[in-house]
Amino acid sequence: MTKVTEGEISHGVQDVGNSNLEFPILAKGFVRQDSVHDFINSDSDGDFIALSGSKSDVVTLELNSKFMVVDPCPYLVAILDSYAAETRPLDVLASRVDLVAIYDSCDVLEAQHLALEPAYTAVCSVAVPPARLITVKRAPKQLANGNLLLGSLYTYGSLSLISKPAEYSRWNPLEELNIAKTLRDTLLPKVNTAKIVDFKSYQEYIDPAWITMFAWLPDDSNTTGEHVLVLGTASGSLWLLTLSADVKTLLSHHETKTCLSRICHIQAFQDLLLVGDSNGLIHLYQIPAKGSKTPTLVKPLWEKADRMGLQMAVITECPIKDCYYITCCKAALLLTWSMPRTGSTECLKARIYIGGMKITGLCSLDNSSYAAGTAGSYLHRVQIIHENNQLSLQMQSIAMGVLQDFQVMGLSTSRHKNLMTLFLYRNKEYMSETVPQKNQLLMQVLKVGNQDPLAQLISHLESNNPMNHYTDLLAELRLHVFAEENWQRYMDYGPLDSFQFTDSATESQLQQLQIKFHVLQFVIRLQTSHLQLTVHIQKSQDELQLLLAMLNITHIRLRLQFIGSLSMRTPFQEQATKCMFEEAHRLMNKIKTDFSEKHVLGSTANAFVEQVDNHIQLLHKNLGIPVIANPQEKQLHRCSVSLVEISPSLERRYCSLCDRQILFELENLRELYESGRNLTCPVCHGSFATEMFNV
């Protein structure tokens, strides 16, 4: 007998195909969370995860590729201990009215509502529940100083802004702009408190100032440096606040009153805004690209007041079907809509019953498939079937033995969908022998698909995108190198004698050398951590020395080729040209000295010097710079891009991956590249970060 489920009744298909779908585990770790709940990953933005499973502490996970062999967890944990700019901003309003008189005028239901809502009565309560963390979300743009920007919202409507440099382990509060106070005292109109005599008028007085959810609008290249914050309030209003690049000033604001009640979910994707309220309604808004920033209602997606406020949703874009897929969780149901981008076709919808009481984790695996975890310790892959103007969902089980003792608390995929992070919590009392174990949230990093990470990195890498854009691919590659069964394959990758330098230098050749650099760095890290591999260290270090010379000289040739194509040269270009020629000759002389004919890499080194020497001589002739026979061997602190000497300073600009330093003046360095080119490290292709001394 076949059991008919709600999923089948509502245009879904239960479990089809292969029931042993596997996602191999690449790494494990854990993080402290003392108030674990569903959808623990409050904000999953590519390679960054903000957790909301702590009572008040902010905990974030930053994906990186600098982890060690002994602890191969690719996440850097950063925290901010209990902090709120103003713990209870609504108390200022509540203190202006006579709460005792309002309570006396309430009927039974109103009195119950007033007494059970601490935000309404905290000002006169003897024991007030402490503020709890509701959500944490990262801004898509960095601050003017290059730091990451984060917003954290607490139960009494306090919204704190915090920041930190990339890969730092501590967040720091920004106290210049208090969002909740600005909304309460500046943006909202003054109210005559003498007219507040009953519960209804008291609600209408408090709710507009009570921030219950927020989101950051996606990065808009037309508004350089500005941050756009969307606030949802208990009264159902949406506020769009435009903040300055340093988030010290409110530049503009706009309020949109909706027909929703207390807003509990806001999610922004491109120009779409998905909003849910505590009654369970879900509305889709659109923000115009030009002119007015007033959100306009596109479609009420869910109009049944089921009292299940939206907790998690995923929006993806499908270029093949020219539509958006909007997927929301309602208890154990997964609801999906296809929203056409052009509006020429109707909106389709489908739903499927996942099971396991309720869904507790959701993330996208690509633009038309998802991974969903349940409170019943099940993990599924859900595929959207969009054919013949019909929409349906199919589900497959993902085999995970660890789920017998753990339940899913959250799911997150990386930027390129090659890694999935699974958050787990012990579901058996005897497994938590100590208090710290009860507050532990376990993480497992899983591989999505079966593509080779090195091949993916090679195919995705673009010259104008820094390597930081591919952190997830780089992290997976490092995990694969650290797996001992793969080490020989990566040791043999890209032998240096396979590179040819007879022709002019190209960006493609530089990228191939940079990928070889990352692989070799990972291999050396593995060799230094395993005793049985230490015999190979000297060979690898010699190979790295020669590779670095190849990288630097190839970069120098590329920059000199560009400068030679210009009709006129600036003073800085002239200075950089001389320094580059000097460094190129110094490197070639060092190669001749360090790699004799008897050396294992001697023939490769000599062939390289002969090939590039011809091109360097040609560049000397084209640029009219005389050949430097014996450049000075004195080691100077040079910029890795321009090779100009760097003066000692408390401020520095450096590569965020390999720490190589460059000149602080970016405008000068941009003179060495084509217009519109993003500056990246010539050795590892990483982006540059700034370190400034603040008094």
C-alpha positions as CSV (number, residue, x, y, z in Angstrom):
1,M,0.0,0.0,0.0
2,T,1.4,3.4,-1.0
3,K,0.9,6.3,1.4
4,V,-0.3,9.5,-0.2
5,T,1.4,12.5,1.3
6,E,0.5,16.2,1.2
7,G,3.4,16.8,-1.1
8,E,1.8,14.6,-3.8
9,I,-1.6,16.2,-3.3
10,S,-0.1,19.7,-3.8
11,H,1.7,19.2,-7.1
12,G,4.9,17.7,-5.6
13,V,6.5,14.3,-5.9
14,Q,7.7,12.5,-2.8
15,D,11.1,10.7,-3.0
16,V,12.2,9.8,-6.5
17,G,15.3,8.4,-8.1
18,N,18.5,7.5,-6.3
19,S,17.9,7.5,-2.5
20,N,21.6,7.3,-1.7
21,L,22.6,10.8,-3.0
22,E,26.0,11.5,-1.2
23,F,27.8,14.7,-0.3
24,P,31.3,13.8,0.9
25,I,32.5,15.4,4.1
26,L,35.6,17.5,3.6
27,A,36.1,19.2,7.0
28,K,34.5,19.4,10.4
29,G,34.4,22.0,13.2
30,F,32.3,23.5,15.9
31,V,31.2,26.9,17.3
32,R,29.6,28.0,20.5
33,Q,25.9,28.8,20.3
34,D,23.9,28.9,23.6
35,S,20.4,29.4,22.2
36,V,20.2,27.0,19.2
37,H,17.0,27.2,17.0
38,D,15.9,26.6,13.5
39,F,17.7,28.2,10.6
40,I,20.8,29.1,12.7
41,N,22.5,30.8,9.8
42,S,20.8,34.2,10.0
43,D,22.6,35.5,6.9
44,S,24.5,33.3,4.4
45,D,26.2,35.6,1.9
46,G,28.4,33.5,-0.3
47,D,31.6,33.0,1.8
48,F,30.3,34.6,4.9
49,I,27.8,33.2,7.5
50,A,26.3,35.1,10.4
51,L,24.8,33.0,13.2
52,S,21.9,33.9,15.4
53,G,21.9,31.0,17.8
54,S,23.4,32.9,20.7
55,K,21.4,34.7,23.3
56,S,23.2,38.0,22.7
57,D,26.7,37.4,21.3
58,V,27.4,37.9,17.6
59,V,29.2,35.0,16.0
60,T,30.3,35.0,12.4
61,L,32.1,32.5,10.1
62,E,34.3,33.7,7.3
63,L,35.5,31.3,4.7
64,N,39.2,31.4,4.0
65,S,42.0,29.3,2.5
66,K,44.7,29.8,5.2
67,F,43.7,26.9,7.5
68,M,46.3,24.4,8.7
69,V,46.7,20.7,8.0
70,V,46.2,19.8,11.7
71,D,42.9,21.7,11.9
72,P,41.5,21.8,8.3
73,C,38.4,23.8,9.0
74,P,38.0,26.5,6.4
75,Y,36.1,29.0,8.6
76,L,37.5,31.8,10.7
77,V,35.3,32.5,13.7
78,A,34.8,36.2,14.8
79,I,32.7,37.3,17.8
80,L,31.3,40.3,19.5
81,D,30.4,39.8,23.2
82,S,27.0,41.0,24.3
83,Y,26.6,44.5,23.0
84,A,23.6,46.7,22.0
85,A,23.8,50.4,21.3
86,E,20.6,51.0,23.4
87,T,19.2,47.8,24.8
88,R,15.6,49.0,25.1
89,P,15.0,52.0,22.9
90,L,11.2,51.7,23.3
91,D,11.4,52.5,27.0
92,V,11.8,56.2,26.2
93,L,8.4,56.2,24.5
94,A,6.7,54.0,27.1
95,S,7.8,56.2,30.0
96,R,5.8,59.1,28.6
97,V,2.4,57.5,29.1
98,D,0.5,56.1,32.0
99,L,0.8,52.3,31.6
100,V,-1.3,51.6,34.7
101,A,-4.3,53.5,33.4
102,I,-3.9,51.8,30.0
103,Y,-3.8,48.4,31.6
104,D,-6.9,49.2,33.6
105,S,-8.8,50.1,30.4
106,C,-7.9,46.9,28.7
107,D,-10.3,44.0,28.1
108,V,-9.1,40.4,28.9
109,L,-7.3,39.8,25.6
110,E,-5.7,43.2,25.5
111,A,-4.5,42.9,29.1
112,Q,-3.0,39.5,28.2
113,H,-1.3,40.9,25.1
114,L,0.1,43.8,27.1
115,A,1.3,41.7,29.9
116,L,3.0,39.1,27.8
117,E,4.9,41.5,25.5
118,P,8.0,42.7,27.5
119,A,8.7,45.4,24.9
120,Y,5.5,47.2,25.9
121,T,5.9,46.9,29.7
122,A,9.7,46.7,30.3
123,V,9.8,50.3,31.6
124,C,7.7,49.4,34.7
125,S,8.6,45.7,35.1
126,V,10.6,44.4,38.1
127,A,12.2,41.6,36.2
128,V,12.7,42.3,32.5
129,P,13.9,39.4,30.2
130,P,17.3,40.2,28.8
131,A,17.5,41.4,25.1
132,R,18.1,38.5,22.8
133,L,19.7,38.4,19.4
134,I,17.1,38.1,16.6
135,T,19.2,38.3,13.4
136,V,22.6,39.3,12.1
137,K,23.2,40.4,8.5
138,R,26.3,41.7,6.6
139,A,26.2,44.7,4.3
140,P,27.1,43.9,0.7
141,K,29.5,46.9,0.6
142,Q,32.5,47.5,2.7
143,L,33.1,50.6,4.7
144,A,35.2,53.5,3.4
145,N,38.2,52.1,5.2
146,G,37.8,48.6,3.7
147,N,36.3,47.0,6.8
148,L,33.3,44.7,6.8
149,L,30.0,46.1,8.0
150,L,27.4,44.1,10.0
151,G,24.1,44.8,11.5
152,S,22.7,43.0,14.6
153,L,19.0,43.2,15.7
154,Y,17.8,42.5,19.3
155,T,14.4,41.7,20.7
156,Y,13.6,45.2,22.0
157,G,14.2,46.9,18.6
158,S,17.9,47.8,19.1
159,L,19.8,47.7,15.9
160,S,23.6,47.8,16.3
161,L,26.2,48.4,13.6
162,I,29.6,46.7,14.0
163,S,32.7,46.4,11.8
164,K,36.0,44.6,11.5
165,P,38.8,44.2,9.0
166,A,38.6,41.0,6.9
167,E,40.0,37.9,8.7
168,Y,40.1,39.5,12.2
169,S,38.5,37.6,15.0
170,R,36.8,40.5,16.9
171,W,34.0,42.8,15.9
172,N,34.0,46.4,17.0
173,P,30.8,48.5,17.6
174,L,30.2,51.7,15.6
175,E,28.5,54.2,17.9
176,E,28.3,57.3,15.7
177,L,24.8,56.5,14.3
178,N,22.1,54.9,16.4
179,I,19.5,53.6,14.0
180,A,16.8,52.9,16.5
181,K,17.2,56.3,18.2
182,T,17.2,58.1,14.9
183,L,13.9,56.4,13.8
184,R,12.3,57.1,17.2
185,D,13.4,60.7,17.7
186,T,13.9,62.1,14.2
187,L,12.1,60.2,11.5
188,L,8.8,59.5,13.2
189,P,6.3,62.4,13.8
190,K,5.7,63.7,17.3
191,V,2.7,62.1,19.1
192,N,0.4,63.8,21.6
193,T,0.7,61.3,24.5
194,A,-2.3,62.8,26.2
195,K,-4.5,61.0,23.7
196,I,-3.0,57.6,24.5
197,V,-5.6,56.2,26.8
198,D,-6.2,52.7,25.7
199,F,-4.3,49.6,24.4
200,K,-5.0,50.2,20.7
201,S,-3.7,53.8,20.8
202,Y,-0.6,52.6,22.8
203,Q,0.2,50.0,20.2
204,E,-0.2,52.6,17.4
205,Y,2.3,54.7,19.4
206,I,4.9,52.1,20.1
207,D,4.8,49.8,17.1
208,P,6.1,52.3,14.4
209,A,9.3,52.8,16.4
210,W,9.8,49.1,17.1
211,I,12.3,47.6,14.5
212,T,11.4,43.9,14.2
213,M,13.5,43.0,11.1
214,F,16.0,44.5,8.7
215,A,18.0,43.8,5.5
216,W,20.6,45.4,3.4
217,L,19.9,46.2,-0.3
218,P,22.3,44.5,-2.7
219,D,25.3,46.4,-4.0
220,D,24.4,49.0,-6.6
221,S,27.3,50.2,-8.7
222,N,25.5,53.5,-9.3
223,T,25.6,54.5,-5.6
224,T,29.3,54.2,-4.8
225,G,30.0,53.9,-1.1
226,E,26.5,54.3,0.1
227,H,24.7,51.7,2.2
228,V,20.9,51.2,1.9
229,L,19.2,49.7,4.9
230,V,15.7,48.3,4.9
231,L,13.8,48.3,8.2
232,G,10.6,46.5,9.0
233,T,8.6,47.6,12.0
234,A,5.9,46.1,14.3
235,S,3.4,48.4,12.6
236,G,4.1,46.8,9.1
237,S,6.0,49.8,7.7
238,L,9.1,49.5,5.5
239,W,11.8,52.2,5.9
240,L,14.6,52.6,3.3
241,L,17.5,54.4,4.9
242,T,20.5,55.5,2.8
243,L,23.7,55.7,4.9
244,S,27.0,57.4,4.1
245,A,30.0,55.3,3.2
246,D,31.3,55.5,6.8
247,V,27.8,54.9,8.2
248,K,28.1,58.0,10.4
249,T,25.4,60.0,8.6
250,L,21.8,59.3,7.5
251,L,21.6,60.7,3.9
252,S,18.0,60.0,3.1
253,H,15.0,58.0,4.2
254,H,11.6,56.9,2.9
255,E,8.7,55.1,4.6
256,T,6.3,52.7,2.8
257,K,3.2,51.7,4.8
258,T,2.1,48.1,3.9
259,C,-1.0,46.1,4.7
260,L,1.1,43.6,6.7
261,S,1.2,43.3,10.5
262,R,4.5,42.9,12.5
263,I,7.2,42.3,9.9
264,C,9.3,39.2,10.8
265,H,11.3,38.5,7.6
266,I,12.9,40.7,4.9
267,Q,15.0,39.3,2.1
268,A,16.5,41.3,-0.7
269,F,17.6,39.9,-4.1
270,Q,18.6,42.2,-6.9
271,D,15.6,44.6,-7.1
272,L,13.2,42.3,-5.3
273,L,12.1,42.5,-1.6
274,L,10.5,39.5,0.0
275,V,8.6,40.4,3.1
276,G,6.7,38.2,5.6
277,D,4.8,39.2,8.8
278,S,3.9,37.4,12.0
279,N,0.5,36.4,10.8
280,G,2.1,34.3,8.0
281,L,1.5,36.6,5.0
282,I,4.2,36.8,2.4
283,H,4.4,39.7,-0.1
284,L,6.8,40.3,-2.9
285,Y,7.9,43.9,-3.5
286,Q,10.1,45.5,-6.2
287,I,12.4,48.5,-5.8
288,P,12.6,50.7,-8.9
289,A,16.1,50.9,-10.4
290,K,15.8,54.6,-11.1
291,G,14.0,57.6,-9.5
292,S,11.9,56.8,-6.5
293,K,13.0,54.2,-4.1
294,T,9.5,53.4,-3.0
295,P,8.9,49.6,-2.9
296,T,5.9,48.6,-5.1
297,L,3.9,45.5,-4.4
298,V,4.5,42.9,-7.2
299,K,2.4,40.0,-5.9
300,P,1.0,38.7,-2.6
301,L,2.5,35.3,-2.6
302,W,0.8,33.9,0.5
303,E,-2.4,35.4,1.8
304,K,-3.5,32.8,4.3
305,A,-3.1,34.1,7.9
306,D,-1.8,30.8,9.3
307,R,0.2,32.5,12.1
308,M,3.4,30.8,10.9
309,G,5.7,33.7,10.3
310,L,8.3,33.2,7.5
311,Q,11.7,32.2,8.9
312,M,13.7,31.2,5.8
313,A,13.4,31.8,2.0
314,V,15.7,31.5,-1.0
315,I,15.5,33.5,-4.2
316,T,17.4,32.4,-7.3
317,E,17.5,33.5,-10.9
318,C,17.1,31.1,-13.8
319,P,18.4,32.6,-17.1
320,I,17.1,29.7,-19.1
321,K,13.5,30.2,-18.1
322,D,14.0,33.9,-17.7
323,C,12.4,33.9,-14.2
324,Y,13.0,34.1,-10.5
325,Y,12.4,31.1,-8.3
326,I,11.2,32.1,-4.8
327,T,11.1,29.2,-2.3
328,C,9.8,29.6,1.3
329,C,9.5,27.3,4.3
330,K,6.2,26.8,6.0
331,A,6.5,24.2,8.8
332,A,7.3,21.0,6.8
333,L,6.1,22.4,3.5
334,L,8.3,23.9,0.8
335,L,6.5,26.5,-1.3
336,T,8.0,27.6,-4.6
337,W,6.9,30.3,-7.1
338,S,8.3,31.1,-10.5
339,M,8.1,34.8,-11.1
340,P,8.8,35.9,-14.7
341,R,11.3,38.7,-15.0
342,T,9.5,40.4,-17.9
343,G,5.9,39.9,-16.7
344,S,4.8,38.4,-19.9
345,T,3.8,35.1,-18.5
346,E,1.8,34.1,-15.4
347,C,3.3,33.2,-12.0
348,L,3.5,29.5,-11.4
349,K,3.5,27.8,-8.0
350,A,4.2,24.4,-6.5
351,R,4.7,22.9,-3.0
352,I,6.0,19.7,-1.5
353,Y,5.8,18.1,1.9
354,I,9.4,17.5,3.1
355,G,8.4,15.7,6.3
356,G,10.2,15.6,9.7
357,M,7.7,17.9,11.5
358,K,9.3,21.1,10.2
359,I,12.1,22.3,7.9
360,T,15.1,23.6,9.9
361,G,17.6,24.3,7.1
362,L,17.4,25.5,3.5
363,C,19.9,26.6,0.9
364,S,20.2,26.6,-2.9
365,L,22.5,24.1,-4.7
366,D,22.1,25.9,-8.0
367,N,19.4,28.1,-9.6
368,S,16.8,25.3,-9.6
369,S,17.6,22.9,-6.8
370,Y,17.8,23.1,-3.0
371,A,19.0,21.2,0.0
372,A,16.5,21.0,2.9
373,G,17.1,19.6,6.4
374,T,14.4,18.8,8.9
375,A,13.9,18.5,12.7
376,G,13.5,14.8,12.1
377,S,17.2,14.5,11.2
378,Y,16.6,14.1,7.4
379,L,18.4,15.8,4.6
380,H,16.9,16.1,1.1
381,R,17.7,17.5,-2.3
382,V,14.7,19.2,-3.9
383,Q,14.7,19.8,-7.7
384,I,12.4,22.3,-9.5
385,I,10.8,20.8,-12.6
386,H,9.7,23.7,-14.9
387,E,8.3,22.4,-18.2
388,N,5.3,23.0,-20.4
389,N,4.3,26.0,-18.4
390,Q,3.9,23.9,-15.3
391,L,5.9,23.8,-12.1
392,S,6.6,20.8,-9.8
393,L,9.1,19.7,-7.2
394,Q,11.0,16.4,-6.9
395,M,12.8,15.2,-3.7
396,Q,15.8,12.9,-3.2
397,S,17.2,11.7,0.1
398,I,20.8,12.6,0.9
399,A,22.6,9.9,2.8
400,M,24.3,11.2,6.0
401,G,25.1,8.7,8.7
402,V,25.7,11.5,11.3
403,L,22.1,12.5,11.2
404,Q,21.2,9.5,13.4
405,D,22.5,11.4,16.4
406,F,22.2,15.0,15.2
407,Q,19.5,17.2,13.8
408,V,19.9,19.8,11.1
409,M,19.9,23.4,12.4
410,G,21.0,25.2,9.2
411,L,22.4,24.9,5.7
412,S,24.5,27.2,3.7
413,T,26.3,27.0,0.3
414,S,29.3,28.9,-0.9
415,R,29.5,31.5,-3.7
416,H,30.2,29.0,-6.5
417,K,28.0,26.3,-4.9
418,N,30.9,23.8,-4.6
419,L,30.7,23.6,-0.8
420,M,27.8,23.2,1.5
421,T,28.0,23.8,5.3
422,L,25.8,21.7,7.5
423,F,25.0,22.9,11.0
424,L,24.1,20.1,13.5
425,Y,23.0,19.9,17.1
426,R,23.0,16.8,19.3
427,N,19.5,15.4,19.6
428,K,20.2,12.9,22.4
429,E,20.6,14.0,26.0
430,Y,23.3,11.4,26.8
431,M,25.6,12.8,24.0
432,S,26.0,16.1,25.9
433,E,28.1,15.1,28.9
434,T,29.2,18.6,29.8
435,V,27.8,22.1,29.7
436,P,30.1,23.2,26.9
437,Q,28.9,20.3,24.8
438,K,25.4,21.4,25.2
439,N,26.3,24.8,23.8
440,Q,28.2,23.4,20.8
441,L,27.0,23.7,17.3
442,L,28.8,21.3,15.0
443,M,29.7,22.2,11.4
444,Q,30.4,19.9,8.5
445,V,31.7,21.2,5.2
446,L,30.4,19.0,2.4
447,K,31.4,18.8,-1.3
448,V,28.6,19.6,-3.8
449,G,28.9,17.7,-7.1
450,N,31.8,15.8,-8.4
451,Q,33.8,18.4,-10.3
452,D,37.5,18.7,-9.7
453,P,38.3,21.9,-7.6
454,L,41.5,22.6,-9.6
455,A,39.7,22.4,-12.9
456,Q,36.9,24.6,-11.6
457,L,39.3,27.2,-10.4
458,I,41.1,27.2,-13.8
459,S,37.8,27.6,-15.7
460,H,36.4,30.3,-13.4
461,L,39.4,32.5,-12.8
462,E,39.3,35.9,-14.6
463,S,42.0,38.5,-14.7
464,N,39.8,41.3,-13.5
465,N,38.4,39.3,-10.5
466,P,40.8,38.8,-7.5
467,M,41.4,35.4,-6.1
468,N,39.3,36.4,-3.1
469,H,36.3,36.0,-5.4
470,Y,37.1,32.3,-5.6
471,T,37.8,31.6,-1.9
472,D,35.5,28.6,-1.8
473,L,37.2,27.0,-4.8
474,L,40.6,27.7,-3.3
475,A,39.5,26.3,0.1
476,E,38.2,23.1,-1.5
477,L,41.5,22.8,-3.5
478,R,43.5,23.2,-0.2
479,L,41.3,20.5,1.4
480,H,41.9,18.2,-1.5
481,V,45.7,18.8,-1.3
482,F,45.7,18.1,2.4
483,A,44.0,14.7,1.7
484,E,47.1,12.5,1.7
485,E,45.9,10.3,-1.1
486,N,46.0,13.3,-3.5
487,W,49.3,14.8,-2.6
488,Q,51.4,13.2,-5.4
489,R,49.0,14.4,-8.1
490,Y,49.4,18.0,-6.9
491,M,53.2,17.7,-6.5
492,D,53.4,16.8,-10.2
493,Y,50.9,19.6,-11.3
494,G,52.3,22.2,-13.7
495,P,56.0,21.3,-14.0
496,L,58.0,24.5,-14.5
497,D,59.7,23.2,-17.7
498,S,56.2,23.1,-19.3
499,F,55.9,26.9,-19.4
500,Q,57.2,28.7,-22.5
501,F,58.4,32.3,-22.4
502,T,59.6,32.8,-26.0
503,D,56.7,35.1,-27.0
504,S,55.4,38.2,-25.3
505,A,53.9,37.8,-21.9
506,T,50.2,37.3,-21.6
507,E,47.6,37.5,-18.8
508,S,46.7,33.9,-19.4
509,Q,50.3,32.8,-18.8
510,L,50.5,34.9,-15.5
511,Q,47.3,33.2,-14.3
512,Q,48.6,29.7,-15.0
513,L,51.7,30.6,-12.9
514,Q,49.6,32.0,-10.1
515,I,47.5,28.8,-9.9
516,K,50.7,26.8,-9.8
517,F,51.9,29.1,-7.0
518,H,48.8,28.3,-4.9
519,V,49.0,24.6,-5.5
520,L,52.7,24.6,-4.6
521,Q,52.1,26.6,-1.4
522,F,49.5,24.0,-0.3
523,V,51.8,21.2,-1.1
524,I,54.7,22.7,0.9
525,R,52.3,23.3,3.8
526,L,51.4,19.6,3.7
527,Q,55.0,18.5,3.5
528,T,56.0,20.5,6.6
529,S,53.2,18.9,8.6
530,H,53.9,15.2,7.8
531,L,57.1,13.6,8.8
532,Q,57.1,11.1,5.9
533,L,56.9,14.0,3.3
534,T,59.7,16.2,4.8
535,V,62.2,14.6,2.3
536,H,60.5,16.5,-0.5
537,I,60.5,20.0,1.2
538,Q,63.9,21.2,-0.3
539,K,62.9,20.3,-3.8
540,S,59.5,22.1,-3.4
541,Q,61.2,25.2,-1.9
542,D,63.6,25.4,-4.8
543,E,60.7,25.1,-7.2
544,L,58.9,27.8,-5.3
545,Q,61.9,30.1,-5.5
546,L,62.2,29.7,-9.3
547,L,58.4,30.0,-9.7
548,L,58.4,33.4,-7.8
549,A,61.1,34.7,-10.2
550,M,59.0,33.6,-13.1
551,L,55.9,35.3,-11.7
552,N,57.6,38.6,-11.0
553,I,59.4,38.7,-14.3
554,T,56.2,37.8,-16.2
555,H,54.4,40.6,-14.3
556,I,57.2,43.0,-15.1
557,R,57.1,42.2,-18.8
558,L,53.3,42.7,-18.9
559,R,53.5,46.1,-17.3
560,L,56.4,47.2,-19.5
561,Q,54.5,46.0,-22.6
562,F,51.6,48.2,-21.5
563,I,53.8,51.2,-20.8
564,G,55.5,50.8,-24.2
565,S,52.2,51.0,-26.0
566,L,51.5,54.5,-24.6
567,S,52.4,57.6,-26.6
568,M,53.3,59.6,-23.5
569,R,54.4,58.5,-20.1
570,T,53.8,60.0,-16.7
571,P,56.7,60.7,-14.2
572,F,55.5,57.7,-12.1
573,Q,55.5,55.4,-15.1
574,E,59.0,56.5,-15.9
575,Q,60.1,55.8,-12.3
576,A,58.4,52.4,-12.3
577,T,59.9,51.4,-15.6
578,K,63.4,51.9,-14.3
579,C,62.7,50.0,-11.1
580,M,61.1,47.1,-13.0
581,F,64.1,46.8,-15.4
582,E,66.4,46.9,-12.4
583,E,64.4,44.2,-10.6
584,A,64.2,42.0,-13.7
585,H,68.0,42.0,-14.2
586,R,68.5,41.4,-10.5
587,L,66.2,38.4,-10.5
588,M,67.8,36.9,-13.6
589,N,71.3,37.3,-12.1
590,K,70.1,35.5,-8.9
591,I,68.6,32.6,-10.9
592,K,72.0,32.1,-12.7
593,T,73.7,32.1,-9.3
594,D,71.4,29.8,-7.4
595,F,70.5,27.3,-10.1
596,S,73.7,25.9,-11.6
597,E,73.8,23.3,-14.3
598,K,74.1,20.5,-11.7
599,H,70.9,21.6,-10.0
600,V,67.8,19.6,-10.6
601,L,66.1,22.7,-12.0
602,G,69.3,24.1,-13.6
603,S,68.2,23.4,-17.2
604,T,64.7,24.8,-16.6
605,A,66.2,27.9,-15.0
606,N,68.7,28.5,-17.8
607,A,66.1,28.1,-20.5
608,F,63.8,30.5,-18.7
609,V,66.6,33.2,-18.4
610,E,67.5,32.8,-22.1
611,Q,63.9,33.2,-23.2
612,V,63.0,36.2,-21.2
613,D,66.4,37.9,-21.6
614,N,65.7,38.3,-25.3
615,H,62.3,39.9,-24.6
616,I,63.7,42.2,-21.9
617,Q,66.4,43.4,-24.3
618,L,63.6,44.2,-26.8
619,L,61.7,46.1,-24.2
620,H,64.8,48.1,-23.3
621,K,65.0,49.2,-27.0
622,N,61.3,50.0,-27.3
623,L,61.2,52.1,-24.1
624,G,64.5,53.8,-24.7
625,I,65.9,52.7,-21.3
626,P,69.6,51.7,-21.3
627,V,70.5,48.2,-20.1
628,I,71.7,47.9,-16.5
629,A,74.6,45.6,-16.6
630,N,75.0,45.1,-12.8
631,P,72.0,46.3,-10.9
632,Q,72.6,46.9,-7.2
633,E,72.1,43.8,-5.1
634,K,70.9,45.7,-2.0
635,Q,67.6,44.4,-0.9
636,L,65.0,47.2,-0.8
637,H,61.5,47.2,0.5
638,R,59.7,47.4,-2.8
639,C,56.2,47.6,-4.0
640,S,55.2,44.2,-5.4
641,V,53.3,45.9,-8.3
642,S,55.5,48.8,-9.4
643,L,58.8,47.7,-7.8
644,V,59.3,51.2,-6.5
645,E,60.8,51.5,-3.0
646,I,58.3,51.9,-0.2
647,S,59.0,54.4,2.6
648,P,58.4,53.3,6.2
649,S,54.9,54.3,7.4
650,L,52.3,53.4,10.0
651,E,49.8,53.0,7.1
652,R,50.2,50.2,4.7
653,R,48.4,48.5,1.8
654,Y,49.0,44.8,1.4
655,C,47.8,41.6,-0.3
656,S,45.0,40.0,1.7
657,L,46.2,36.5,0.7
658,C,50.0,36.6,0.7
659,D,50.7,39.8,2.7
660,R,53.0,41.3,0.0
661,Q,53.0,45.1,0.3
662,I,52.3,47.7,-2.3
663,L,52.4,51.5,-2.4
664,F,49.6,53.2,-0.5
665,E,48.8,55.5,-3.4
666,L,46.5,53.4,-5.6
667,E,46.1,56.2,-8.2
668,N,49.8,55.9,-9.1
669,L,49.6,52.1,-9.5
670,R,46.5,52.4,-11.7
671,E,48.8,54.2,-14.2
672,L,50.5,50.9,-14.9
673,Y,47.2,49.1,-16.0
674,E,44.5,49.6,-18.6
675,S,41.6,51.8,-17.6
676,G,38.9,50.0,-15.5
677,R,41.3,47.2,-14.4
678,N,41.1,46.0,-10.8
679,L,44.4,45.8,-9.1
680,T,45.5,42.4,-7.9
681,C,48.6,40.9,-6.5
682,P,51.0,39.8,-9.3
683,V,52.1,36.7,-7.3
684,C,48.8,35.2,-5.9
685,H,46.2,37.3,-7.7
686,G,44.7,38.4,-4.3
687,S,43.0,41.7,-3.6
688,F,44.5,44.4,-1.5
689,A,43.6,45.4,2.1
690,T,44.5,48.5,4.1
691,E,45.9,48.8,7.5
692,M,45.7,52.3,9.0
693,F,46.9,53.7,12.4
694,N,44.1,55.4,14.2
695,V,44.9,57.8,17.0
